[in-house]
Amino acid sequence: MNRAVFIDRDGVITQEPPYYAHKLSELNFVANAARAIGLLNKNGFVVIVVSNQAGIAHGYYQEEDTLLFNQAVEENLSKMDARIDATYYCPHHPEAKIERYRVKCDCRKPEPGMLTRAASELDVDLKQSFMVGDKLSDIEAGRRAGCKTIMVKTGQGLEELKAKQIECDYVADDLYDAVKHILSLPDKT
């Protein structure tokens, strides 16, 4: 079975624009995110992006915009010797403006559906894997899936940490710090 690092996209890998990330012109990476992902690749981890995309459900942009944005993220990272092995996103929201996305699903974090689906499809051992995010919902999804959890202070992380009691296995300055922590652990567990 594979070990994986599940990573939230917006605020952890990419900088969050003022509103929902979907415009290619607003694609900017968090400092050292590509370097961090490259280290995971070199150390045998499967790198999986798991991202809530409620902007689709609210009608701010189309699913195609998310697919194009995700593709651009992957292409730009590959130019920096970093590889995303798979990307999963949830377009649902229980209060969606667009009816077909108004669903209480098991894939919207904090539910673990994206992680468990990826684990099944990519032969991932969730107990040997990590979830890295900048929101309580990321940490809760990782915990519910059985992963170790790391909260980063980028994106909304610092505000979340100030506002809420967040129980996680490690608090990192950013994705690079999170990856250094993961790689420092005995047996990476």
C-alpha positions as CSV (number, residue, x, y, z in Angstrom):
1,M,0.0,0.0,0.0
2,N,1.0,3.6,-0.6
3,R,1.7,6.4,1.8
4,A,0.1,9.6,0.8
5,V,0.0,13.3,1.7
6,F,-3.4,14.8,1.1
7,I,-3.2,18.5,0.7
8,D,-5.8,21.2,0.5
9,R,-5.3,23.4,-2.5
10,D,-6.3,27.0,-1.8
11,G,-4.2,28.6,0.9
12,V,-1.8,25.6,1.2
13,I,-0.4,25.1,-2.3
14,T,-1.9,28.2,-4.0
15,Q,-2.4,31.7,-2.7
16,E,-6.0,32.5,-2.1
17,P,-7.2,35.5,-4.1
18,P,-9.8,37.8,-2.4
19,Y,-12.6,35.5,-3.6
20,Y,-12.9,31.9,-4.7
21,A,-9.9,30.7,-6.7
22,H,-10.8,29.9,-10.2
23,K,-9.2,32.5,-12.6
24,L,-5.9,31.4,-14.2
25,S,-4.7,35.0,-13.9
26,E,-4.9,34.7,-10.1
27,L,-2.9,31.4,-9.9
28,N,0.1,32.1,-7.5
29,F,1.8,29.5,-5.4
30,V,2.5,29.7,-1.7
31,A,6.3,30.2,-1.2
32,N,8.2,26.8,-1.3
33,A,5.0,24.8,-2.1
34,A,6.5,23.3,-5.2
35,R,9.7,22.5,-3.4
36,A,7.7,20.8,-0.7
37,I,5.7,18.7,-3.2
38,G,9.0,17.8,-5.0
39,L,10.4,16.5,-1.7
40,L,7.3,14.3,-1.2
41,N,7.7,12.9,-4.7
42,K,11.4,12.1,-4.1
43,N,10.5,10.3,-0.8
44,G,7.9,8.0,-2.3
45,F,4.7,9.7,-1.1
46,V,1.6,9.8,-3.3
47,V,0.6,13.5,-3.4
48,I,-3.2,14.0,-3.6
49,V,-5.0,17.4,-3.6
50,V,-8.4,17.4,-1.9
51,S,-10.4,20.6,-2.2
52,N,-13.8,21.9,-1.4
53,Q,-15.0,24.1,-4.3
54,A,-18.3,25.6,-3.1
55,G,-17.9,28.4,-5.6
56,I,-19.3,25.9,-8.2
57,A,-22.4,25.2,-6.0
58,H,-22.9,28.9,-5.5
59,G,-22.8,29.7,-9.2
60,Y,-19.6,31.9,-9.0
61,Y,-17.9,29.7,-11.6
62,Q,-18.4,26.5,-13.6
63,E,-16.9,23.0,-12.9
64,E,-14.9,23.5,-16.1
65,D,-13.2,26.5,-14.5
66,T,-12.1,24.3,-11.6
67,L,-10.8,21.6,-14.0
68,L,-8.8,24.2,-15.9
69,F,-7.4,25.7,-12.7
70,N,-6.4,22.3,-11.4
71,Q,-4.8,21.4,-14.7
72,A,-2.8,24.7,-14.6
73,V,-1.7,24.0,-11.0
74,E,-0.4,20.6,-12.0
75,E,1.3,21.8,-15.2
76,N,3.0,24.7,-13.4
77,L,4.2,22.5,-10.6
78,S,5.6,19.9,-13.1
79,K,7.8,22.7,-14.5
80,M,9.2,23.1,-11.0
81,D,9.9,19.3,-10.6
82,A,6.8,18.7,-8.5
83,R,4.1,16.3,-9.3
84,I,0.5,16.0,-8.1
85,D,-0.6,12.4,-8.5
86,A,-4.3,13.0,-8.2
87,T,-6.8,15.8,-7.6
88,Y,-10.2,15.5,-6.0
89,Y,-12.7,18.3,-5.5
90,C,-16.2,18.6,-4.0
91,P,-18.5,20.9,-5.9
92,H,-21.4,20.5,-3.4
93,H,-22.8,22.7,-0.7
94,P,-25.9,22.1,1.4
95,E,-27.1,25.7,0.7
96,A,-26.1,25.8,-2.9
97,K,-27.6,28.3,-5.3
98,I,-27.5,25.7,-8.1
99,E,-29.9,22.9,-7.2
100,R,-27.9,20.0,-8.6
101,Y,-25.1,20.8,-6.3
102,R,-27.4,21.3,-3.2
103,V,-26.4,18.0,-1.7
104,K,-25.3,16.9,1.8
105,C,-22.5,14.6,0.5
106,D,-19.7,12.6,2.0
107,C,-17.1,14.4,0.0
108,R,-17.3,17.9,1.3
109,K,-14.7,18.3,4.0
110,P,-15.0,17.8,7.0
111,E,-16.5,14.6,5.7
112,P,-13.7,12.2,4.6
113,G,-15.2,11.0,1.3
114,M,-12.5,12.5,-1.0
115,L,-9.8,10.9,1.1
116,T,-11.4,7.5,1.3
117,R,-12.2,7.5,-2.4
118,A,-8.6,8.4,-3.2
119,A,-7.4,5.7,-0.8
120,S,-9.5,3.1,-2.6
121,E,-8.5,4.2,-6.1
122,L,-4.8,4.7,-5.4
123,D,-4.2,1.9,-2.9
124,V,-3.4,4.3,0.0
125,D,-2.9,3.3,3.6
126,L,-4.7,6.1,5.4
127,K,-3.1,5.2,8.8
128,Q,0.3,5.8,7.2
129,S,-0.8,9.1,5.5
130,F,-1.2,12.7,6.3
131,M,-3.7,15.5,5.7
132,V,-2.3,19.0,5.4
133,G,-4.7,22.0,5.5
134,D,-5.4,25.5,6.5
135,K,-8.9,25.0,7.9
136,L,-10.5,23.0,10.7
137,S,-12.6,21.2,8.1
138,D,-9.3,19.9,6.5
139,I,-8.1,18.6,9.8
140,E,-11.4,17.0,10.7
141,A,-11.6,15.2,7.3
142,G,-8.1,13.9,7.9
143,R,-8.9,12.7,11.4
144,R,-12.1,11.0,10.3
145,A,-10.2,9.2,7.5
146,G,-7.6,8.0,10.0
147,C,-4.7,10.2,8.8
148,K,-2.3,12.2,10.8
149,T,-3.1,15.9,10.5
150,I,-1.1,19.0,10.0
151,M,-2.4,22.6,10.2
152,V,-0.5,25.2,8.3
153,K,-0.5,28.9,9.1
154,T,-0.8,30.0,5.5
155,G,-4.1,30.7,3.8
156,Q,-6.8,30.9,6.5
157,G,-4.7,28.8,8.9
158,L,-3.4,31.5,11.2
159,E,-6.9,33.0,11.7
160,E,-8.4,29.5,12.2
161,L,-5.8,28.8,14.9
162,K,-6.5,32.1,16.7
163,A,-10.3,31.6,16.6
164,K,-10.6,27.9,17.4
165,Q,-9.2,25.1,19.4
166,I,-7.8,22.8,16.7
167,E,-6.5,19.5,17.7
168,C,-4.0,18.3,15.1
169,D,-0.7,16.3,15.2
170,Y,1.5,19.3,14.2
171,V,1.2,23.0,13.4
172,A,3.4,24.1,10.5
173,D,4.4,27.5,9.2
174,D,3.6,26.4,5.7
175,L,3.6,23.3,3.4
176,Y,7.3,23.2,3.3
177,D,7.6,23.1,7.1
178,A,4.9,20.4,7.1
179,V,6.8,18.3,4.7
180,K,10.1,18.7,6.6
181,H,8.2,17.5,9.7
182,I,6.7,14.5,7.9
183,L,10.2,13.5,6.6
184,S,11.7,13.9,10.0
185,L,9.4,11.3,11.6
186,P,10.7,7.8,12.2
187,D,9.3,5.5,9.4
188,K,7.4,8.7,8.2
189,T,4.5,7.8,10.5
